[in-house]
Amino acid sequence: MTHRSPDATHTAAPSIRDRTGDDLEECVRVLGEVHRSDGYPVNWPEDPAGWLSRGSELGAWIVEADGRVAGHVSLAPGGPDDVAPGVWSEHGAGRAPDRTAVLGRLFVAPRARGRGVGALLIGRAVERARHAGLHPVLDVVSTDTAAMALYERLGWQPMATVQRQWTPGRTVTVHCYGAPPGVPAP
């Protein structure tokens, strides 16, 4: 009789690489799993592939585990919907919001959680931001407590909590985080 450990299906260590256009279809499929499981993103985008590959990206990465996409993150300059760059600037005695890079579009497949995928993705985005001389920041909705716990475990600092009107009649609470200075990639 052979006994299998609970992790017997997880044979290969997760690996990270740049996301390519060929990855988008699989990323959208995994994002759909995450949305059904966790409600992220809160508002399902009309064009999920376009949402994942929004313009002006500084980088986008995926983690593969067991030969499949297990997670995704992107890094971009702050846009009009990003609160954290302005909050970081207000807290920093004259630091310009354009000296930030916004970590976003972060998700991990439910089947791949607990394997360090989120930390690996965040580490790569932080590394790229630091290499570009930018400070990593992010916004997260208050209902995403698992994400907030991950960021705080990795040393990210809460900067502010704000109310955002996302759609007519829908206001959400958003927490803004900044990576502490000099945090190395995990």
Salt bridges, closest charged atoms under 4 A:
ASP23 OD1 - ARG17 NH2 2.71
GLU26 OE2 - ARG29 NH2 2.58
GLU33 OE2 - ARG29 NH1 2.26
ASP38 OD2 - ARG113 NH2 2.47
GLU57 OE1 - ARG19 NH2 3.31
GLU64 OE2 - ARG17 NH2 3.23
ASP66 OD2 - HIS10 ND1 3.12
ASP66 OD2 - ARG115 NH1 3.02
GLU127 OE2 - ARG124 NE 3.82
